[in-house]
């Protein structure tokens, strides 16, 4: 079975948790970097990173993400702040081919 975890805050964390995904809720980008470092060492298949948090990452963290290869698959997830963002379609297009099943956010 695939193992998925998300790093998110606020509404994004709540919405992802409602799908049944394990969520590490963080307060800011610095905390997200620390949590993400730990998750990348776990035996996960997919780690979803809230885009709003990723934009606040340090250059060191961004370089590490660019160099990352293999598992876990790192997926950037748009925030749920904008009603026009089709997060479900985005995640489906990225995750379904990688792990073999669809995640629906309601």
Secondary structure by P-SEA (a helix, b strand, c coil): cbbbbbbbcaaaaaaaaaacccccccccaaaaaaaaaaaaaccccbbbbcaaaaaaccaaaaaaaaacccccbbbbbccccccccaaaaaaaacccccccbbbbcc
